[in-house]
């Protein structure tokens, strides 16, 4: 089981951690929400929590809890810029469908 990250995503996370002045990586999870059932959750990690499953990609730690990882296994986190918009993109092979805005998904 794993969550991976592109170089672009890792570079963006490193830049944000540098601006914050602290942190070891990001936590990726899911919660029940949105029009499709589940929403992605991203937050900075200042220290590893008990029960975290951790991966390292391009020098950035990615943390997740076991429950979320069941929905995120195989997901690649990317950071994309399209015109004036930029943000994280989740390439999740477990998602059967997504809402129109891409904020939530269904398995």
C-alpha positions as CSV (number, residue, x, y, z in Angstrom):
1,X,0.0,0.0,0.0
2,X,1.4,3.4,-0.9
3,X,0.7,7.0,-1.8
4,X,3.2,8.6,-4.2
5,X,4.0,12.1,-5.1
6,X,5.3,13.7,-8.2
7,X,8.4,15.9,-8.2
8,X,6.2,19.0,-8.8
9,X,4.1,18.1,-5.7
10,X,7.1,17.5,-3.6
11,X,8.7,20.8,-4.7
12,X,5.5,22.7,-3.8
13,X,5.3,21.0,-0.4
14,X,8.9,21.7,0.4
15,X,8.4,25.4,-0.6
16,X,5.4,25.6,1.7
17,X,7.2,23.9,4.6
18,X,10.1,26.4,4.2
19,X,7.7,29.3,4.3
20,X,6.1,27.9,7.5
21,X,9.5,27.4,9.0
22,X,8.6,24.0,10.4
23,X,7.1,20.6,9.5
24,X,8.3,17.2,8.2
25,X,5.7,16.6,5.4
26,X,2.0,16.3,4.7
27,X,-0.8,14.1,5.9
28,X,-3.2,12.8,3.2
29,X,-6.6,11.5,4.3
30,X,-10.2,11.2,3.5
31,X,-13.4,12.2,5.2
32,X,-17.1,11.7,4.5
33,X,-18.3,14.8,2.7
34,X,-19.0,16.4,-0.6
35,X,-21.5,15.5,-3.3
36,X,-19.8,12.2,-4.2
37,X,-19.3,10.9,-0.7
38,X,-15.7,11.3,0.2
39,X,-13.4,14.3,0.3
40,X,-9.6,14.5,0.3
41,X,-7.9,16.1,3.3
42,X,-4.4,17.6,3.3
43,X,-2.6,19.1,6.2
44,X,0.9,19.8,7.3
45,X,2.7,17.3,9.6
46,X,4.9,18.7,12.3
47,X,5.6,15.3,13.8
48,X,4.6,11.7,13.1
49,X,1.5,10.5,15.1
50,X,1.0,7.0,16.5
51,X,-0.7,4.9,13.8
52,X,0.6,7.0,10.9
53,X,1.8,5.1,7.8
54,X,4.6,7.0,6.2
55,X,6.2,7.1,2.7
56,X,8.9,9.3,1.4
57,X,9.0,10.7,-2.1
58,X,11.6,13.2,-3.5
59,X,12.6,14.1,0.1
60,X,9.1,14.8,1.4
61,X,7.3,12.6,3.9
62,X,3.7,11.6,3.1
63,X,1.6,10.4,6.1
64,X,-1.8,8.7,6.2
65,X,-3.8,6.7,8.6
66,X,-4.7,3.1,7.9
67,X,-8.5,3.8,7.4
68,X,-7.8,6.5,4.8
69,X,-5.1,4.5,3.1
70,X,-7.7,1.8,2.2
71,X,-9.3,4.5,-0.1
72,X,-6.0,6.1,-1.2
73,X,-3.8,3.1,-2.0
74,X,-2.0,3.7,-5.3
75,X,-2.9,7.4,-5.4
76,X,-0.4,9.8,-6.9
77,X,-0.4,13.3,-5.6
78,X,0.5,15.9,-8.3
79,X,0.7,19.7,-8.3
80,X,-0.6,21.3,-11.5
81,X,-0.8,24.8,-12.9
82,X,-3.4,25.5,-15.5
83,X,-3.5,29.2,-16.5
84,X,-4.0,31.3,-13.4
85,X,-5.2,28.2,-11.4
86,X,-2.9,25.9,-9.4
87,X,-3.5,23.1,-6.9
88,X,-3.0,19.5,-5.9
89,X,-4.5,16.8,-8.2
90,X,-5.2,13.4,-6.9
91,X,-4.8,10.6,-9.4
92,X,-6.7,7.9,-7.4
93,X,-7.2,4.5,-9.1
94,X,-9.8,3.6,-6.5
95,X,-12.2,6.5,-7.4
96,X,-15.1,5.2,-9.4
97,X,-16.4,8.7,-10.0
98,X,-15.7,12.3,-9.0
99,X,-17.9,15.3,-8.6
100,X,-17.7,18.1,-11.2
101,X,-15.4,20.3,-9.1
102,X,-13.0,17.4,-8.2
103,X,-13.3,18.0,-4.5
104,X,-14.9,14.6,-3.7
105,X,-15.0,11.1,-5.0
106,X,-16.9,7.8,-4.7
107,X,-15.4,4.3,-4.6
